[in-house]
Amino acid sequence: MNIATFKRLASDIFGVGQNRIKIKEGREVLEILKAEIVRREDVKARFHEIAYIVPAKGRRRKKKEREQGPGRRKGTKYSRLPKKKQWMMKIRALRKLIKQLHQEGKIDTRTKNDVYRKAKGGYIRSKRFLLNYLKSNNLLKGDVDV
């Protein structure tokens, strides 16, 4: 039996789309598929040796999206994620990146201290802004991949 036919039968048996059925790799899998799978019952019996079903991501994503609509929200925008918590998350990420750049030798100590203070003062708003600032002022040594 060829792969397309196997996928079509399996998708019909298990009630999922053909694109969610993936064939495992390996020569023995192909040999089983070619020699031993002949009927619909064979597909059902030997399916888990040959293939697997990929979980549906889009459906779960849409469900989560529907669960978080405006009617479900209780409290204000900032009671869900307070401004202080947002600030803490942002500043920790920036400081971690600054420390990493300094340890890798991409920025010197003076630049590190300067950028650290600018981040604290709110001038540097995000990682992207930080990297753009360093590049535009020629403070960065070499390329950075974040």
Backbone hydrogen bonds, N-H to C=O, Kabsch-Sander energy under -0.5 kcal/mol:
donor,donor_aa,acceptor,acceptor_aa,energy
6,F,2,N,-2.2
7,K,3,I,-2.8
8,R,4,A,-2.3
9,L,5,T,-2.7
10,A,6,F,-2.8
11,S,7,K,-2.7
12,D,8,R,-1.7
13,I,9,L,-2.6
14,F,10,A,-2.8
15,G,11,S,-0.9
16,V,11,S,-1.4
20,R,17,G,-1.1
21,I,18,Q,-1.2
22,K,20,R,-0.6
22,K,52,Y,-2.6
24,K,50,I,-3.1
30,L,26,G,-1.3
31,E,27,R,-2.1
32,I,28,E,-2.4
33,L,29,V,-2.4
34,K,30,L,-2.5
35,A,31,E,-2.8
36,E,32,I,-1.6
37,I,32,I,-1.3
38,V,36,E,-0.8
43,V,39,R,-1.6
44,K,40,R,-2.0
45,A,41,E,-2.4
46,R,42,D,-2.6
47,F,43,V,-0.8
49,E,46,R,-1.1
50,I,46,R,-1.0
50,I,47,F,-1.0
51,A,47,F,-3.3
52,Y,22,K,-2.2
54,V,20,R,-3.3
54,V,52,Y,-0.5
57,K,55,P,-0.7
60,R,56,A,-0.7
61,R,57,K,-2.4
62,K,58,G,-2.5
63,K,59,R,-2.1
64,K,60,R,-2.4
65,E,61,R,-2.2
66,R,62,K,-2.3
67,E,63,K,-1.7
68,Q,64,K,-0.8
68,Q,65,E,-0.8
69,G,66,R,-1.0
72,R,69,G,-1.4
73,R,69,G,-0.7
73,R,70,P,-0.5
79,S,76,T,-0.8
80,R,76,T,-1.0
81,L,77,K,-1.0
86,Q,82,P,-2.4
87,W,83,K,-2.7
88,M,84,K,-2.7
89,M,85,K,-2.5
90,K,86,Q,-2.4
91,I,87,W,-3.1
92,R,88,M,-2.2
93,A,89,M,-1.7
94,L,90,K,-2.3
95,R,91,I,-2.7
96,K,92,R,-2.2
97,L,93,A,-2.1
98,I,94,L,-2.7
99,K,95,R,-2.5
100,Q,96,K,-2.3
101,L,97,L,-2.7
102,H,98,I,-2.1
103,Q,99,K,-2.5
104,E,100,Q,-2.1
105,G,102,H,-0.9
106,K,101,L,-2.5
107,I,101,L,-1.0
112,K,108,D,-2.5
113,N,109,T,-2.5
114,D,110,R,-2.2
115,V,111,T,-3.0
116,Y,112,K,-2.4
117,R,113,N,-2.0
118,K,114,D,-2.0
119,A,115,V,-2.4
120,K,116,Y,-2.0
121,G,117,R,-2.3
122,G,118,K,-0.6
122,G,119,A,-0.9
123,Y,118,K,-1.7
124,I,118,K,-1.2
125,R,123,Y,-0.8
130,L,126,S,-2.3
131,L,127,K,-2.6
132,N,128,R,-2.6
133,Y,129,F,-2.7
134,L,130,L,-2.5
135,K,131,L,-2.4
136,S,132,N,-2.9
137,N,133,Y,-1.6
138,N,135,K,-1.4
139,L,134,L,-2.9
140,L,134,L,-0.8
141,K,106,K,-2.5
142,G,140,L,-0.7
146,V,144,V,-0.5
